[in-house]
Amino acid sequence: MKTRFPASASRLRRVGKLSRWVAGAALAGLLTGCATGPGANPADPLEPFNRGVSRFNDTVDDAVLVPVATAYRQALPSLVRTGVNNFFGNLGEIWNFANSAAQLKLQHSAETFMRFNVNTFFGLGGLLDIATEAGIDRHNEDFGQTLGRWGVGSGPYLVIPLLGPSSVRDAAAMPVDRVGDPLMYMGDVAARNSLNVLRLVDLRSNYLRAGQLLDDAALDKYSFTRDAYLQRRLNDVHDGNLPDGGDE
C-alpha cells in the first residue's frame, strides 16, 4: 500500500472547499436569526439554525448510522471491535503528538510519542493497546484545542450538517485536523474511503447505548448535547483546570 505525504494541489483544493463550506454554514446560521429572550443561552445565539440542523442530523443518524452501527456490533465479536478501535486510536496519536507539541505540553508529547511507538511495534500495529496496560495515558488533542490553548475563544455553538456539535473555533479548525489525518495520505482511494467508513461506523457503535439513554430520558436532547459538548471542550482546552468563573 503506497502512501504520499506531500499534499497535492487537488487535496489542498478540497480542504479549501471544506473551509468555505464551514464558513457558509456559520453565515447561514447568522442569517437565520439569533435566539433571543430571557431563556436564551448566550453561548448559543444561533439556536434556531442549530436546532434545525440537529433535527436533520438525528434523522440521518436514525435512518443510516444507527442501523449500520447496530449490525456492526452484532456481526463482529467484541475482541475484533476492540482491535479496530485500538487501530484507529493509534493512528490518531500522530496528530495528538503534533498538537501537544504545538501547545508546549512536553509531558503529554512524550507520553503520546511513547504510546504510538509501543502500540505500533509491540501491539501488532496498534491492534493491541499495550501502552494503556503499561500505564501510559492517552491525551486526545486537536487543532481546535491548540487554538484555544493560545487564547482563541470558542465563539458561538454551531451544529454542522452531518458532523454534529461544534463551535465556530472548532469548525474553523476542522480543515487543519483533516490535513493531519494520516488516512488522507493513502494513495489507494478505495482503501482510504473504506477505512474512513469503518472508522465512522466503529465510532458510532461505541455510543449506541449512550444515545439510547439520551433518547429515552425526559429532557431536551438538544440542550443537553449542547451543554455537554461545550463543557467537555472547555475541559479539553484547559486540561480540567478551568479558569475563574468556569467559562471562557
N, C-alpha and C positions, 0 to 999 in steps of 0.2 A: 504493500500500500504506500503510495507516494504522497508526500506532503510538501507544500510550498509555503514557506514562511513570509516572503515579501508580499505585501498587499498589492494585488493587481489593480489596474485602473477601474475595471468593472466592479470589483469589490468595494472600492472607495466610493464609486457612484451609488452603490446600493446603500452604503452607510449614510451618504448624504441624503438619499431619498428618505431613509428612516428618520433622520433628524428633521427634515421638513415635515414629515408626517406627524411626528410628535408635536412640533410647534403648531401645526394646523389643528391638532386635537385640542390643544390648550386654547388656541384662538377661538375655536368653535364653542368651547365652554364659556369663554368670556362673552361671546356674542349671545349665548343662550340666556344669560342674565344671572345675577348673583342672588344667593339666598339671603333674605332679609327677615327681620322680626326678632323678638326677644329670645326665641329658642334657637336662632341660627348659630352654628359653630363658626367662630372666627377663622379657624384653620381650614374651613371648607366653604369658601364663598361661591364655588361652582356647583353647589349641591344639586340643583335641578338637572344640570347636564350629567353630573356623576351618577345620579340615581338612574337616569335613563340608560346610560352605558352599562351600569351594573345589572339592570334587568336583561339587557341584551346578552351580556356575558353569562349570566345564570342560565339563560335559555340555551345557549350554545353548550355550556358545560353539562346541563342535564341531558341534552339530546345526543352529544357526541362523547365528551371526555369521560363522564361517569360510567356509561355502559362499557366503553373500551377499557377503562382502568379496572372495572369490576371483573371483566373477563380475563384481564391480565393477572389479577390476583388469584383467580380461580384456576387458571391454566398452569401457572408456574408455582413450584413449591417455594416456601419461604427462603430456603437456602439460596436458590437461584436469584430471587428478587433482591436479597441482601447483597449478593455479589454484584449485580447490576448497579445497585445504589452506591456501593463502595467504589466501583469503577468510575462512575461519573463524579463522585465526590473527590476522588483522587485527581482527576483531570482539573477540577476546579481549584486545586491547591496552587496551580501555576499563577492564576490571576489573584488568588488570595495573597500569595507572596508578593506580587508586584504592588498591590495596593497597601499591604502592610509596610513595605519598604518606602512607598511614597508618603506614608503618614509618619515615618520615622519611628515605627513601633518595632524596635530592634528585637525584643524577645519574641514577639509574635512572628516576625520574619524568620528568625532562627528556628522556631518550632515548626512553622509551616514548611520550611526547607527540609527539615528532618523528616516530617511526616511524608512528604512526597517521595523522598528517596527510600525511606524504609518500606513504604507500601508498594512502591514500584518494583524494587529489587527483591524484597522478601515476601511480598504479598501477592505474587503472581500478577504483576502489572496493575495492582490496585484492587483486584477482586477480593482480597482479604484486607481487613483494616487492622494490621498488626500494630500500627502506631498508637491507636486508641488503647489497645490492650497493654501497651507499654507505658501508658500514662502521658502521651504527648497530645496535648489538646489541639482541637481544630479551631481556627479563627476565620470565620467567613467574612470576607471583605470585598467590597465592590467600589466602583468609581464614585458612586453617589456618596458613600461613606467617606471617601477620600476628600471630596469637595466639602462635605460637612465638617470634616476634621480641620480644614483650613478656613473655616468661617463662613462658608456659603450656606445661607438659610435654606430650609426645605421648601419654602414657598407654599402655595395652596395645595391642598389634597387634590389628586387628579386620578380618575379611573380611566384607564386606557382600554379601548376596544380589544378584546381577546387576551390582553396581557394582564388586566386587572388593576388592583390598588397600586398607586404610586404617588408621587408628588412632582411638582414642576422641576425641582432639582434632580430627582431620581430619574425622571423621564428624559431630561436632557443628557444624563449620564449613560443612558442605555446604548446609544451607538458606540460609545467607547468600550463599554462592557462587552459588546458584541465583537469588537475587534480583538478583545482579549480572550475570546473563547477559542481554545485550541482546535475545536472541531471545524472552525471556519477555514482552517488551512489544509484540510484534507482535499487532495486532488480528485478523488473519486466522489463525484457529486451524489450518485445514488447511495453510496455507503454513508456519506455525510448526512444526507436527508433522513436515512433510516435511523441513524444514531440519534439525531435530533428528535425524531418522533418517539423513539424508545425512551429517551430521557424525559420527555414531557409526560408520557404515559406513566412511567415509573414514579415521577414526582407527584402526579395527581393521585396515584394509588395510595401513596403514603398518607393522604389527607381525607380518604373516603370516610373514615369513622368520625373525624372531627367535623367534616361537612355535614354528615347526617345529624350529629348532635346539634349543630348550629341551626339546621333547618327545622328540627323538632322543638327547639327552645322557643318560649313565648317572649320574643324580643324583636327589635328592629334589626334585622340581619345587616342592613347597610350601615347603620350607625355603629354596631358592634365591630364590624370588619374595619371600618374607617378608624375608630379609636384604637383598636388593637394594632393596626398597621403603623399608625403614627407613633404610638408608644414604643413599639418594637424598634422602629427606625431611630428614634431618639436614643434608646438604649444602645443600639448598634454603634451610632456615631460616637457616643461618649463612653463606650465600654461599661455601661451600667453606672458610671459616676455622673449622674445628672447634675446640671448646673442649678444654681439657686432659682427656685420657682418651678423647677421640673419641666421647663419647656424652652424652646429656642426663641 
